[in-house]
Amino acid sequence: MIKGGIILRLIDVVLILLFGFISISEISRQSKIALPKGENIPLSNPDTEAILIIGITQNGDYLVENEGESITGMLQLKNYILFKQQEFVEKNAKIRIRIRSNFNAPVKYAIILANLCDDLNIPKSIDVEHKGT
């Protein structure tokens, strides 16, 4: 029994030393790569974006101002969009155009408006409704 007690005491001492060395040793590995240092940038408000909805009727007229005003020519439409764009720039807002075409309007009018948006570098989206057949 005496030899078994001494062995247990020696195992206790060895385990205590092992855990002591583990606790004081450096666990993380040093890397040879120096990572860039970051700095905190103050949060800013997200960019505001105004959506200009332009509807297209069956005969190719463009409806603006909540469908309260009708524009017939492309030059008038371009001037209207440029005016609205300038108006939103003064309010520190970007403009995006949403194209809404009537279900029976020819697609060519939507394409013409989409090309105008591309020429003016204005983001656009086209509302499409899928009807099952």
Long-range contacts (C-beta under 8 A, 24 or more apart in sequence): 47-93, 47-94, 48-91, 48-92, 48-93, 48-94, 49-93, 49-94, 49-95, 49-96, 50-88, 50-91, 50-93, 50-94, 50-95, 50-96, 51-95, 51-96, 51-97, 51-98, 52-81, 52-84, 52-95, 52-96, 52-97, 52-98, 53-97, 53-98, 53-100, 54-97, 54-98, 54-99, 54-100, 54-113, 55-100, 55-101, 55-102, 56-99, 56-100, 56-101, 56-102, 56-105, 56-109, 56-110, 56-113, 57-102, 57-105, 58-102, 58-104, 58-105, 58-106, 60-105, 60-106, 60-109, 62-109, 62-113, 74-112, 74-116, 77-113, 77-116, 78-116, 78-120, 81-116, 81-117, 81-120, 81-122, 82-120, 85-120, 85-122, 94-123, 95-122, 96-122, 96-123, 96-124, 96-125, 97-122, 97-123, 97-124, 97-125, 98-124, 98-125, 98-126, 98-127, 99-124, 99-125, 99-126, 99-127, 100-127, 101-126, 101-127, 103-129, 103-131
